[in-house]
Amino acid sequence: MDTVRQKITLEIEYIKGNELPEEGIYMGGLKDPLYTNELVVWVEPSEEYDDEKKEFEPSQGWQINIGGSRRSLFELGKILIGLSELKTKDNHYHEHLDDISTIEGQDNCKIILHHPNRFE
């Protein structure tokens, strides 16, 4: 399979703050992402393609689908990279992405992204 490389430049903004872990104080983090209102999320049963039948068949589990405008997906990528690179001692640091629509047009969906500290 042929591949193509593309260099992408991005700037991630962090909010400065003091951390006092002994007092449970963690300030700072990532700047709120833009265009989350242009993201769309939906969950549906998983499917796998059956080569013999030439169609999709239900499989176990669920699939989470995320779509949106080019700029909203770029911002989502920035927040994921920013979260992975954020220097914090807070084991519960997380970011809320609000105002996300569902495929049915509902506007009450949120995505919560957790810092890697929680899982390391």
N, C-alpha and C positions, 0 to 999 in steps of 0.2 A: 504494500500500500504506500503510495506517495504521500508525503506530508509537506506542508508549507509552514514556515515560521513567520510570525508577525510580532514585532516588538510593540508593546502598548505601554504608554506612559500614563501613570495615574498618581494623583496626590491624595493622600489620606490625612484628614485633619483630626487631631486628638485634642481633647479638652484637658488642660493641665489641672492638677489637683493634688492635694496632700493625701498620703495614706498613713493612717495610724492603726495598724492591724490589732495592736494590744487593746485599743479602744473600740474596735469594730468600725472604724471610720475609713471609708474608701471614697475619694472624690476624684473626679476626672473620668476620662473614658473617650468614647468615640463621639464625634459630632453626628447629630441626627442625619440619616441619609435623606436624599431628595427623591421625589417622584414615587414614593411607596404607594400612592393612590393610583398609580398606573400598573401596579402588579396585580396579577390574577392567580388565585390558587384554587385547586380542586383535588379531591381525593376520590379514588374509585378503585374497584377491585382490580388486582393485577391480571395481566394477560401475557401470554407467550405465543409467539408465532409458530404454528405447526407447518413445517415445510411440506409434509405429505398432503395435508388438506388444503394448503395454501390459504390459510386464514388464522386469525387470532383465536385462541382458546383461553378460557378462564384458568387462572393458576392460583395457588395459595397466596394470601397476603394482600397488601394494598399498595397502590402507587400514589405518590404525591406529585402532582403536576404544578409547575410554576411557569407562568408566562408573563408577558407584558411588553411595554414599549422598549425600544433599544436602550434609551437612557435609563429606564427603571431597572433593567437587567444589569446594566453597567454599574449603577449605584449599588445594587445587591452584591455584585462581585466585589466592589470596593469595601463594603461593610464586612464581608466575609474575610477578605484579606486583612483588613484593619483589625478585626477581632482576633485573628490568628497571631498577629504581630504585637498586640497590645501588651505592654509590660504592666502587670498588676499582681498583687498578692491576694487579691479578692477571689476566693474559690467559688463564689456565687455570682460573679459578674455576668451580666447578660444584657442584651439589647432587645428592645421591643420595636418591631416594625408594625406600625398601626395603619389604619385606613386602607387595608388591602381588601379588594373585592373578591368574591367567589365567582365561579363561572356562571352561577345563577343570578348574578348581579347584586348580591347582598354585600353591604359595605361594613360588615362587623367582624371581619377576620383579622387576627393578629398572628404574627410569627415571632417567636421568642428564640433568639440565638444565644447560646451559652458559650462562655469563654472556655478554652481548652483546659484551664486549671481544674475545672470541675471533674474532668475525666482522666486526669493524669495522676 
